[in-house]
């Protein structure tokens, strides 16, 4: 008989699971490491232990990519309209208001001109924190304007995507943003200007089936989820087992879709080098 | 044979049964029930009108999904002539969910791209329920390039619940196949007319839906997400699909008002499946009218107008615009 009782693993697990003090510490969902916010921010929101890439806000991304003081934002005031007067369990109006309050953003993308190690570019960054970065009229319009301005100013375009897809609260108007943005990219391509698409966690559905897939080069952050349909929908429709690593950046690279998987800390220098090759 | 009735059509059926009884009775008993029969007929007509003139979005979706509704190949037989099906994307395979090829419409030699659904299980397996794989979209693109090279107008017939959500489709990059079509259709140097004939399921529909003119049959629907999918997310249950259908503004009349489509093609009372031939004639006339206009335009004008058409879609609040 043991002298000491067997330690209760359950209790230990529970202790570990206990919530962290709000705001100061964050637990890595991948390896369980508890990281101080300051350290996480200093490390570009990448887990120092396992390299898990946390959600990066649009503002953080812009700061990490552009040369200091080169960012010139466009259309910051553009806001969504509840055209359909959408009433579900929550109204579109209420959803917009609560996300605007929560994120301090007006909608799900920030666009503007800036320089990446001296390469004058048009940059759009989607922010997954705002309504899952779904694409409605504002996202489509801001991205289209950015592409058109970049074409007129003979600049490369870099779009950092993350999105749950089209924004159903705007019905077909949101679906049409796919055609609109793709049209603007067609004209940008016709002017022989480079477009680099960067996929981050997660990039799916309507955004994936439009500009995110149209880069001259397509880059992705490690292990980010990339796909058209969600895994649950696929499982329910096909009753198929999903292969291991399905819909990750690595899986898509293996299947010939992604040019490069780039660690967040190397994204800026990689983009600069690629833009250099493309003469932008 | 009469098509299977939908739930909301039951009152009409009920009355028709009563009329039948009345007639039988009159014949059997040799009583003159002329007046009763007349009034019953009038009642049927007014009930019919009442129902079909006030169809909800959800009821229209039932009509759009009716298995007796004419499908793309029916229109290719009835509205077009001399259809020659062409196969394969020259990359991977031939997608049976998206038949395509040459067909004549009046004086026009066209390239037609279509989604095709099946009426029974066997046919549906072959057609994958009208859900195309990347091969379908890439075959469509190959034939659009052909149309461009030989200056043939392109007509697309849209009828899909959506692009296929499956492992193979993802492995072969269904998103990319749709995205490339959007970009290339925007620049294709020939006239394009798209017609939503049944279900316009999101990106899968748009993948052959960028056009100079987008038309819709009266009871077709075109939506960013299926009403069931929308209900599952926003109402937490698929049973709220009728409310979602209403909220999404996905009917032909709603979309005409929103400026998403250019014209609504009328269907016979009760829907296309009550008179497929008449529907085919309506579709034929509507597409011909558009081709008459579009084929006279210079390609540069066509492309400019096509770009502008999609460019102005969307509503935003702009500061300083009141």
Interface residues (C-beta under 8 A of the other chain):
Chain A: X77 X78 X79 X80 X81 X83 X84 X86 X87 X88 X89 X90 X136 X137 X138 X140 X141 X144 X166 X168 X170 X171 X172 X173 X174 X175 X176 X177 X178 X179 X180 X182 X183 X184 X185 X186 X187 X189 X190 X205 X206 X208 X209 X210 X211 X212 X213 X214 X227 X228 X229 X230 X233 X234 X237 X238 X240 X242 X243 X246 X247 X252 X255 X256 X257
Chain B: X163 X164 X165 X166 X167 X169 X170 X171 X172 X173 X174 X175 X176 X178 X179 X180 X182 X183 X184 X186 X187 X202 X203 X206 X207 X209 X210 X222 X223 X224 X225 X229 X230 X233 X234 X235 X236 X243 X244 X247 X248 X249 X250 X255 X258 X260 X307 X310 X311 X313 X314 X315 X316 X317 X318 X319
